[in-house]
């Protein structure tokens, strides 16, 4: 998958349900797991802006 845009988990689920080849199915399932893991990381650990609302850096905001 290097150099490719990661497919949406919904698209991968549909592909998994329709794949008769067991080797391709295994590959699709692994890709689906990676996509779900990445989505969970984005949901659990959102990326915060390094700049505070008053223009201070995150370090200034957190540590004064």
N, CA, C and O atoms as a Maestro MAE file, in Angstrom:
{
 s_m_m2io_version
 :::
 2.0.0
}

f_m_ct {
 s_m_title
 :::
 protein
 m_atom[256] {
  # First column is atom index #
  i_m_mmod_type
  r_m_x_coord
  r_m_y_coord
  r_m_z_coord
  i_m_residue_number
  s_m_chain_name
  s_m_pdb_residue_name
  s_m_pdb_atom_name
  i_m_atomic_number
  :::
  1 25 0.801 -1.196 0.000 1 A "UNK " " N  " 7
  2 3 0.000 0.000 0.000 1 A "UNK " " CA " 6
  3 2 0.843 1.259 0.000 1 A "UNK " " C  " 6
  4 15 0.295 2.361 0.038 1 A "UNK " " O  " 8
  5 25 2.130 1.131 -0.041 2 A "UNK " " N  " 7
  6 3 2.994 2.297 -0.027 2 A "UNK " " CA " 6
  7 2 2.694 3.160 -1.237 2 A "UNK " " C  " 6
  8 15 2.608 2.664 -2.360 2 A "UNK " " O  " 8
  9 25 2.537 4.455 -1.002 3 A "UNK " " N  " 7
  10 3 2.262 5.382 -2.081 3 A "UNK " " CA " 6
  11 2 0.794 5.480 -2.468 3 A "UNK " " C  " 6
  12 15 0.428 6.325 -3.286 3 A "UNK " " O  " 8
  13 25 -0.049 4.636 -1.897 4 A "UNK " " N  " 7
  14 3 -1.470 4.675 -2.194 4 A "UNK " " CA " 6
  15 2 -2.217 5.341 -1.054 4 A "UNK " " C  " 6
  16 15 -1.795 5.304 0.102 4 A "UNK " " O  " 8
  17 25 -3.339 5.951 -1.412 5 A "UNK " " N  " 7
  18 3 -4.213 6.501 -0.379 5 A "UNK " " CA " 6
  19 2 -4.931 5.329 0.286 5 A "UNK " " C  " 6
  20 15 -5.411 4.419 -0.389 5 A "UNK " " O  " 8
  21 25 -4.997 5.363 1.609 6 A "UNK " " N  " 7
  22 3 -5.652 4.280 2.339 6 A "UNK " " CA " 6
  23 2 -7.143 4.282 2.022 6 A "UNK " " C  " 6
  24 15 -7.789 5.329 2.020 6 A "UNK " " O  " 8
  25 25 -7.672 3.104 1.757 7 A "UNK " " N  " 7
  26 3 -9.097 2.988 1.448 7 A "UNK " " CA " 6
  27 2 -9.928 3.107 2.716 7 A "UNK " " C  " 6
  28 15 -9.483 2.752 3.807 7 A "UNK " " O  " 8
  29 25 -11.123 3.606 2.551 8 A "UNK " " N  " 7
  30 3 -12.066 3.751 3.650 8 A "UNK " " CA " 6
  31 2 -12.473 2.378 4.165 8 A "UNK " " C  " 6
  32 15 -12.608 1.435 3.385 8 A "UNK " " O  " 8
  33 25 -12.669 2.261 5.472 9 A "UNK " " N  " 7
  34 3 -13.003 0.974 6.073 9 A "UNK " " CA " 6
  35 2 -14.307 0.408 5.524 9 A "UNK " " C  " 6
  36 15 -14.466 -0.810 5.441 9 A "UNK " " O  " 8
  37 25 -15.241 1.279 5.147 10 A "UNK " " N  " 7
  38 3 -16.519 0.794 4.592 10 A "UNK " " CA " 6
  39 2 -16.304 0.114 3.238 10 A "UNK " " C  " 6
  40 15 -16.906 -0.917 2.937 10 A "UNK " " O  " 8
  41 25 -15.438 0.713 2.441 11 A "UNK " " N  " 7
  42 3 -15.103 0.130 1.140 11 A "UNK " " CA " 6
  43 2 -14.410 -1.222 1.339 11 A "UNK " " C  " 6
  44 15 -14.672 -2.177 0.609 11 A "UNK " " O  " 8
  45 25 -13.534 -1.286 2.326 12 A "UNK " " N  " 7
  46 3 -12.832 -2.535 2.608 12 A "UNK " " CA " 6
  47 2 -13.788 -3.613 3.103 12 A "UNK " " C  " 6
  48 15 -13.653 -4.777 2.725 12 A "UNK " " O  " 8
  49 25 -14.751 -3.242 3.942 13 A "UNK " " N  " 7
  50 3 -15.752 -4.215 4.412 13 A "UNK " " CA " 6
  51 2 -16.523 -4.808 3.240 13 A "UNK " " C  " 6
  52 15 -16.752 -6.017 3.187 13 A "UNK " " O  " 8
  53 25 -16.918 -3.964 2.313 14 A "UNK " " N  " 7
  54 3 -17.650 -4.448 1.143 14 A "UNK " " CA " 6
  55 2 -16.776 -5.389 0.318 14 A "UNK " " C  " 6
  56 15 -17.245 -6.417 -0.171 14 A "UNK " " O  " 8
  57 25 -15.500 -5.027 0.168 15 A "UNK " " N  " 7
  58 3 -14.587 -5.874 -0.602 15 A "UNK " " CA " 6
  59 2 -14.380 -7.225 0.081 15 A "UNK " " C  " 6
  60 15 -14.303 -8.256 -0.587 15 A "UNK " " O  " 8
  61 25 -14.290 -7.217 1.410 16 A "UNK " " N  " 7
  62 3 -14.110 -8.459 2.168 16 A "UNK " " CA " 6
  63 2 -15.308 -9.382 1.976 16 A "UNK " " C  " 6
  64 15 -15.139 -10.587 1.791 16 A "UNK " " O  " 8
  65 25 -16.500 -8.832 2.019 17 A "UNK " " N  " 7
  66 3 -17.701 -9.670 1.912 17 A "UNK " " CA " 6
  67 2 -17.864 -10.284 0.524 17 A "UNK " " C  " 6
  68 15 -18.561 -11.285 0.362 17 A "UNK " " O  " 8
  69 25 -17.217 -9.681 -0.480 18 A "UNK " " N  " 7
  70 3 -17.386 -10.156 -1.855 18 A "UNK " " CA " 6
  71 2 -16.169 -10.885 -2.416 18 A "UNK " " C  " 6
  72 15 -16.168 -11.239 -3.594 18 A "UNK " " O  " 8
  73 25 -15.133 -11.120 -1.611 19 A "UNK " " N  " 7
  74 3 -13.897 -11.710 -2.122 19 A "UNK " " CA " 6
  75 2 -13.889 -13.236 -1.962 19 A "UNK " " C  " 6
  76 15 -13.887 -13.736 -0.837 19 A "UNK " " O  " 8
  77 25 -13.886 -13.977 -3.071 20 A "UNK " " N  " 7
  78 3 -13.869 -15.441 -2.985 20 A "UNK " " CA " 6
  79 2 -12.465 -16.030 -2.795 20 A "UNK " " C  " 6
  80 15 -12.329 -17.137 -2.272 20 A "UNK " " O  " 8
  81 25 -11.421 -15.303 -3.212 21 A "UNK " " N  " 7
  82 3 -10.040 -15.806 -3.137 21 A "UNK " " CA " 6
  83 2 -9.510 -15.635 -1.712 21 A "UNK " " C  " 6
  84 15 -9.449 -14.517 -1.201 21 A "UNK " " O  " 8
  85 25 -9.128 -16.746 -1.072 22 A "UNK " " N  " 7
  86 3 -8.716 -16.693 0.331 22 A "UNK " " CA " 6
  87 2 -7.447 -15.868 0.547 22 A "UNK " " C  " 6
  88 15 -7.314 -15.223 1.586 22 A "UNK " " O  " 8
  89 25 -6.516 -15.872 -0.402 23 A "UNK " " N  " 7
  90 3 -5.291 -15.076 -0.257 23 A "UNK " " CA " 6
  91 2 -5.603 -13.585 -0.351 23 A "UNK " " C  " 6
  92 15 -5.088 -12.785 0.431 23 A "UNK " " O  " 8
  93 25 -6.437 -13.225 -1.300 24 A "UNK " " N  " 7
  94 3 -6.837 -11.818 -1.423 24 A "UNK " " CA " 6
  95 2 -7.674 -11.405 -0.213 24 A "UNK " " C  " 6
  96 15 -7.564 -10.277 0.268 24 A "UNK " " O  " 8
  97 25 -8.506 -12.316 0.273 25 A "UNK " " N  " 7
  98 3 -9.331 -12.042 1.449 25 A "UNK " " CA " 6
  99 2 -8.455 -11.742 2.658 25 A "UNK " " C  " 6
  100 15 -8.719 -10.797 3.401 25 A "UNK " " O  " 8
  101 25 -7.419 -12.541 2.853 26 A "UNK " " N  " 7
  102 3 -6.500 -12.314 3.967 26 A "UNK " " CA " 6
  103 2 -5.863 -10.928 3.868 26 A "UNK " " C  " 6
  104 15 -5.766 -10.213 4.865 26 A "UNK " " O  " 8
  105 25 -5.434 -10.557 2.678 27 A "UNK " " N  " 7
  106 3 -4.821 -9.251 2.460 27 A "UNK " " CA " 6
  107 2 -5.811 -8.119 2.748 27 A "UNK " " C  " 6
  108 15 -5.463 -7.118 3.375 27 A "UNK " " O  " 8
  109 25 -7.044 -8.296 2.281 28 A "UNK " " N  " 7
  110 3 -8.073 -7.284 2.522 28 A "UNK " " CA " 6
  111 2 -8.406 -7.153 4.009 28 A "UNK " " C  " 6
  112 15 -8.607 -6.045 4.506 28 A "UNK " " O  " 8
  113 25 -8.463 -8.276 4.711 29 A "UNK " " N  " 7
  114 3 -8.751 -8.249 6.150 29 A "UNK " " CA " 6
  115 2 -7.638 -7.519 6.888 29 A "UNK " " C  " 6
  116 15 -7.912 -6.721 7.785 29 A "UNK " " O  " 8
  117 25 -6.385 -7.780 6.523 30 A "UNK " " N  " 7
  118 3 -5.266 -7.078 7.155 30 A "UNK " " CA " 6
  119 2 -5.336 -5.572 6.888 30 A "UNK " " C  " 6
  120 15 -5.078 -4.765 7.781 30 A "UNK " " O  " 8
  121 25 -5.682 -5.205 5.672 31 A "UNK " " N  " 7
  122 3 -5.830 -3.787 5.315 31 A "UNK " " CA " 6
  123 2 -6.982 -3.154 6.108 31 A "UNK " " C  " 6
  124 15 -6.878 -2.016 6.565 31 A "UNK " " O  " 8
  125 25 -8.070 -3.899 6.264 32 A "UNK " " N  " 7
  126 3 -9.215 -3.422 7.040 32 A "UNK " " CA " 6
  127 2 -8.829 -3.203 8.501 32 A "UNK " " C  " 6
  128 15 -9.206 -2.194 9.097 32 A "UNK " " O  " 8
  129 25 -8.090 -4.127 9.071 33 A "UNK " " N  " 7
  130 3 -7.644 -3.994 10.461 33 A "UNK " " CA " 6
  131 2 -6.786 -2.745 10.622 33 A "UNK " " C  " 6
  132 15 -6.958 -1.993 11.581 33 A "UNK " " O  " 8
  133 25 -5.862 -2.521 9.687 34 A "UNK " " N  " 7
  134 3 -5.018 -1.311 9.757 34 A "UNK " " CA " 6
  135 2 -5.865 -0.048 9.664 34 A "UNK " " C  " 6
  136 15 -5.630 0.912 10.399 34 A "UNK " " O  " 8
  137 25 -6.849 -0.040 8.765 35 A "UNK " " N  " 7
  138 3 -7.707 1.133 8.599 35 A "UNK " " CA " 6
  139 2 -8.515 1.401 9.870 35 A "UNK " " C  " 6
  140 15 -8.664 2.550 10.284 35 A "UNK " " O  " 8
  141 25 -9.034 0.341 10.484 36 A "UNK " " N  " 7
  142 3 -9.806 0.507 11.721 36 A "UNK " " CA " 6
  143 2 -8.914 0.973 12.864 36 A "UNK " " C  " 6
  144 15 -9.319 1.825 13.654 36 A "UNK " " O  " 8
  145 25 -7.703 0.425 12.962 37 A "UNK " " N  " 7
  146 3 -6.766 0.856 13.993 37 A "UNK " " CA " 6
  147 2 -6.420 2.332 13.835 37 A "UNK " " C  " 6
  148 15 -6.392 3.079 14.813 37 A "UNK " " O  " 8
  149 25 -6.161 2.742 12.613 38 A "UNK " " N  " 7
  150 3 -5.828 4.142 12.352 38 A "UNK " " CA " 6
  151 2 -7.002 5.050 12.704 38 A "UNK " " C  " 6
  152 15 -6.813 6.112 13.295 38 A "UNK " " O  " 8
  153 25 -8.195 4.640 12.346 39 A "UNK " " N  " 7
  154 3 -9.385 5.422 12.676 39 A "UNK " " CA " 6
  155 2 -9.583 5.540 14.172 39 A "UNK " " C  " 6
  156 15 -9.971 6.599 14.665 39 A "UNK " " O  " 8
  157 25 -9.319 4.459 14.905 40 A "UNK " " N  " 7
  158 3 -9.459 4.499 16.356 40 A "UNK " " CA " 6
  159 2 -8.422 5.438 16.964 40 A "UNK " " C  " 6
  160 15 -8.734 6.189 17.888 40 A "UNK " " O  " 8
  161 25 -7.197 5.404 16.455 41 A "UNK " " N  " 7
  162 3 -6.161 6.305 16.970 41 A "UNK " " CA " 6
  163 2 -6.557 7.757 16.745 41 A "UNK " " C  " 6
  164 15 -6.359 8.595 17.625 41 A "UNK " " O  " 8
  165 25 -7.112 8.064 15.584 42 A "UNK " " N  " 7
  166 3 -7.546 9.438 15.305 42 A "UNK " " CA " 6
  167 2 -8.678 9.848 16.238 42 A "UNK " " C  " 6
  168 15 -8.750 11.003 16.659 42 A "UNK " " O  " 8
  169 25 -9.557 8.912 16.561 43 A "UNK " " N  " 7
  170 3 -10.692 9.211 17.436 43 A "UNK " " CA " 6
  171 2 -10.242 9.348 18.888 43 A "UNK " " C  " 6
  172 15 -10.666 10.269 19.585 43 A "UNK " " O  " 8
  173 25 -9.388 8.437 19.344 44 A "UNK " " N  " 7
  174 3 -8.956 8.447 20.743 44 A "UNK " " CA " 6
  175 2 -7.933 9.535 21.039 44 A "UNK " " C  " 6
  176 15 -7.957 10.133 22.115 44 A "UNK " " O  " 8
  177 25 -7.041 9.795 20.098 45 A "UNK " " N  " 7
  178 3 -5.943 10.728 20.316 45 A "UNK " " CA " 6
  179 2 -5.937 11.792 19.223 45 A "UNK " " C  " 6
  180 15 -5.067 11.778 18.352 45 A "UNK " " O  " 8
  181 25 -6.888 12.704 19.260 46 A "UNK " " N  " 7
  182 3 -6.938 13.724 18.206 46 A "UNK " " CA " 6
  183 2 -5.691 14.600 18.253 46 A "UNK " " C  " 6
  184 15 -5.148 14.879 19.322 46 A "UNK " " O  " 8
  185 25 -5.258 15.021 17.090 47 A "UNK " " N  " 7
  186 3 -4.089 15.886 17.002 47 A "UNK " " CA " 6
  187 2 -4.504 17.292 17.402 47 A "UNK " " C  " 6
  188 15 -5.428 17.870 16.829 47 A "UNK " " O  " 8
  189 25 -3.805 17.832 18.398 48 A "UNK " " N  " 7
  190 3 -4.099 19.178 18.882 48 A "UNK " " CA " 6
  191 2 -3.172 20.169 18.214 48 A "UNK " " C  " 6
  192 15 -2.036 19.842 17.869 48 A "UNK " " O  " 8
  193 25 -3.652 21.355 18.038 49 A "UNK " " N  " 7
  194 3 -2.854 22.415 17.458 49 A "UNK " " CA " 6
  195 2 -1.738 22.812 18.421 49 A "UNK " " C  " 6
  196 15 -1.975 22.904 19.625 49 A "UNK " " O  " 8
  197 25 -0.524 23.049 17.914 50 A "UNK " " N  " 7
  198 3 0.555 23.460 18.804 50 A "UNK " " CA " 6
  199 2 0.447 24.914 19.249 50 A "UNK " " C  " 6
  200 15 1.215 25.354 20.105 50 A "UNK " " O  " 8
  201 25 -0.491 25.663 18.683 51 A "UNK " " N  " 7
  202 3 -0.667 27.072 19.032 51 A "UNK " " CA " 6
  203 2 -1.931 27.226 19.862 51 A "UNK " " C  " 6
  204 15 -2.995 26.748 19.469 51 A "UNK " " O  " 8
  205 25 -1.823 27.889 21.007 52 A "UNK " " N  " 7
  206 3 -2.978 28.144 21.866 52 A "UNK " " CA " 6
  207 2 -3.876 29.202 21.261 52 A "UNK " " C  " 6
  208 15 -3.515 29.833 20.268 52 A "UNK " " O  " 8
  209 25 -5.040 29.400 21.851 53 A "UNK " " N  " 7
  210 3 -6.006 30.357 21.312 53 A "UNK " " CA " 6
  211 2 -5.517 31.793 21.445 53 A "UNK " " C  " 6
  212 15 -5.952 32.661 20.687 53 A "UNK " " O  " 8
  213 25 -4.611 32.063 22.402 54 A "UNK " " N  " 7
  214 3 -4.099 33.418 22.559 54 A "UNK " " CA " 6
  215 2 -2.761 33.611 21.849 54 A "UNK " " C  " 6
  216 15 -2.080 34.609 22.086 54 A "UNK " " O  " 8
  217 25 -2.373 32.671 20.982 55 A "UNK " " N  " 7
  218 3 -1.145 32.793 20.218 55 A "UNK " " CA " 6
  219 2 0.066 32.175 20.885 55 A "UNK " " C  " 6
  220 15 1.143 32.137 20.289 55 A "UNK " " O  " 8
  221 25 -0.083 31.690 22.112 56 A "UNK " " N  " 7
  222 3 1.029 31.028 22.797 56 A "UNK " " CA " 6
  223 2 1.246 29.644 22.227 56 A "UNK " " C  " 6
  224 15 0.327 29.030 21.683 56 A "UNK " " O  " 8
  225 25 2.467 29.157 22.354 57 A "UNK " " N  " 7
  226 3 2.720 27.779 21.932 57 A "UNK " " CA " 6
  227 2 2.116 26.843 22.957 57 A "UNK " " C  " 6
  228 15 1.778 27.262 24.063 57 A "UNK " " O  " 8
  229 25 1.979 25.583 22.599 58 A "UNK " " N  " 7
  230 3 1.385 24.605 23.505 58 A "UNK " " CA " 6
  231 2 2.172 24.537 24.815 58 A "UNK " " C  " 6
  232 15 1.577 24.398 25.884 58 A "UNK " " O  " 8
  233 25 3.495 24.633 24.744 59 A "UNK " " N  " 7
  234 3 4.310 24.604 25.954 59 A "UNK " " CA " 6
  235 2 3.983 25.764 26.870 59 A "UNK " " C  " 6
  236 15 3.944 25.594 28.088 59 A "UNK " " O  " 8
  237 25 3.747 26.941 26.312 60 A "UNK " " N  " 7
  238 3 3.372 28.114 27.118 60 A "UNK " " CA " 6
  239 2 2.017 27.901 27.769 60 A "UNK " " C  " 6
  240 15 1.810 28.256 28.930 60 A "UNK " " O  " 8
  241 25 1.102 27.322 27.016 61 A "UNK " " N  " 7
  242 3 -0.240 27.110 27.530 61 A "UNK " " CA " 6
  243 2 -0.210 26.079 28.669 61 A "UNK " " C  " 6
  244 15 -0.856 26.267 29.700 61 A "UNK " " O  " 8
  245 25 0.540 24.997 28.475 62 A "UNK " " N  " 7
  246 3 0.573 23.930 29.467 62 A "UNK " " CA " 6
  247 2 1.436 24.265 30.672 62 A "UNK " " C  " 6
  248 15 1.103 23.897 31.798 62 A "UNK " " O  " 8
  249 25 2.534 24.956 30.443 63 A "UNK " " N  " 7
  250 3 3.499 25.141 31.529 63 A "UNK " " CA " 6
  251 2 3.676 26.598 31.954 63 A "UNK " " C  " 6
  252 15 4.543 26.903 32.774 63 A "UNK " " O  " 8
  253 25 2.869 27.486 31.407 64 A "UNK " " N  " 7
  254 3 2.879 28.883 31.830 64 A "UNK " " CA " 6
  255 2 4.006 29.621 31.288 64 A "UNK " " C  " 6
  256 15 4.149 30.814 31.557 64 A "UNK " " O  " 8
  :::
 }
 m_bond[255] {
  # First column is bond index #
  i_m_from
  i_m_to
  i_m_order
  :::
  1 1 2 1
  2 2 3 1
  3 3 4 2
  4 3 5 1
  5 5 6 1
  6 6 7 1
  7 7 8 2
  8 7 9 1
  9 9 10 1
  10 10 11 1
  11 11 12 2
  12 11 13 1
  13 13 14 1
  14 14 15 1
  15 15 16 2
  16 15 17 1
  17 17 18 1
  18 18 19 1
  19 19 20 2
  20 19 21 1
  21 21 22 1
  22 22 23 1
  23 23 24 2
  24 23 25 1
  25 25 26 1
  26 26 27 1
  27 27 28 2
  28 27 29 1
  29 29 30 1
  30 30 31 1
  31 31 32 2
  32 31 33 1
  33 33 34 1
  34 34 35 1
  35 35 36 2
  36 35 37 1
  37 37 38 1
  38 38 39 1
  39 39 40 2
  40 39 41 1
  41 41 42 1
  42 42 43 1
  43 43 44 2
  44 43 45 1
  45 45 46 1
  46 46 47 1
  47 47 48 2
  48 47 49 1
  49 49 50 1
  50 50 51 1
  51 51 52 2
  52 51 53 1
  53 53 54 1
  54 54 55 1
  55 55 56 2
  56 55 57 1
  57 57 58 1
  58 58 59 1
  59 59 60 2
  60 59 61 1
  61 61 62 1
  62 62 63 1
  63 63 64 2
  64 63 65 1
  65 65 66 1
  66 66 67 1
  67 67 68 2
  68 67 69 1
  69 69 70 1
  70 70 71 1
  71 71 72 2
  72 71 73 1
  73 73 74 1
  74 74 75 1
  75 75 76 2
  76 75 77 1
  77 77 78 1
  78 78 79 1
  79 79 80 2
  80 79 81 1
  81 81 82 1
  82 82 83 1
  83 83 84 2
  84 83 85 1
  85 85 86 1
  86 86 87 1
  87 87 88 2
  88 87 89 1
  89 89 90 1
  90 90 91 1
  91 91 92 2
  92 91 93 1
  93 93 94 1
  94 94 95 1
  95 95 96 2
  96 95 97 1
  97 97 98 1
  98 98 99 1
  99 99 100 2
  100 99 101 1
  101 101 102 1
  102 102 103 1
  103 103 104 2
  104 103 105 1
  105 105 106 1
  106 106 107 1
  107 107 108 2
  108 107 109 1
  109 109 110 1
  110 110 111 1
  111 111 112 2
  112 111 113 1
  113 113 114 1
  114 114 115 1
  115 115 116 2
  116 115 117 1
  117 117 118 1
  118 118 119 1
  119 119 120 2
  120 119 121 1
  121 121 122 1
  122 122 123 1
  123 123 124 2
  124 123 125 1
  125 125 126 1
  126 126 127 1
  127 127 128 2
  128 127 129 1
  129 129 130 1
  130 130 131 1
  131 131 132 2
  132 131 133 1
  133 133 134 1
  134 134 135 1
  135 135 136 2
  136 135 137 1
  137 137 138 1
  138 138 139 1
  139 139 140 2
  140 139 141 1
  141 141 142 1
  142 142 143 1
  143 143 144 2
  144 143 145 1
  145 145 146 1
  146 146 147 1
  147 147 148 2
  148 147 149 1
  149 149 150 1
  150 150 151 1
  151 151 152 2
  152 151 153 1
  153 153 154 1
  154 154 155 1
  155 155 156 2
  156 155 157 1
  157 157 158 1
  158 158 159 1
  159 159 160 2
  160 159 161 1
  161 161 162 1
  162 162 163 1
  163 163 164 2
  164 163 165 1
  165 165 166 1
  166 166 167 1
  167 167 168 2
  168 167 169 1
  169 169 170 1
  170 170 171 1
  171 171 172 2
  172 171 173 1
  173 173 174 1
  174 174 175 1
  175 175 176 2
  176 175 177 1
  177 177 178 1
  178 178 179 1
  179 179 180 2
  180 179 181 1
  181 181 182 1
  182 182 183 1
  183 183 184 2
  184 183 185 1
  185 185 186 1
  186 186 187 1
  187 187 188 2
  188 187 189 1
  189 189 190 1
  190 190 191 1
  191 191 192 2
  192 191 193 1
  193 193 194 1
  194 194 195 1
  195 195 196 2
  196 195 197 1
  197 197 198 1
  198 198 199 1
  199 199 200 2
  200 199 201 1
  201 201 202 1
  202 202 203 1
  203 203 204 2
  204 203 205 1
  205 205 206 1
  206 206 207 1
  207 207 208 2
  208 207 209 1
  209 209 210 1
  210 210 211 1
  211 211 212 2
  212 211 213 1
  213 213 214 1
  214 214 215 1
  215 215 216 2
  216 215 217 1
  217 217 218 1
  218 218 219 1
  219 219 220 2
  220 219 221 1
  221 221 222 1
  222 222 223 1
  223 223 224 2
  224 223 225 1
  225 225 226 1
  226 226 227 1
  227 227 228 2
  228 227 229 1
  229 229 230 1
  230 230 231 1
  231 231 232 2
  232 231 233 1
  233 233 234 1
  234 234 235 1
  235 235 236 2
  236 235 237 1
  237 237 238 1
  238 238 239 1
  239 239 240 2
  240 239 241 1
  241 241 242 1
  242 242 243 1
  243 243 244 2
  244 243 245 1
  245 245 246 1
  246 246 247 1
  247 247 248 2
  248 247 249 1
  249 249 250 1
  250 250 251 1
  251 251 252 2
  252 251 253 1
  253 253 254 1
  254 254 255 1
  255 255 256 2
  :::
 }
}
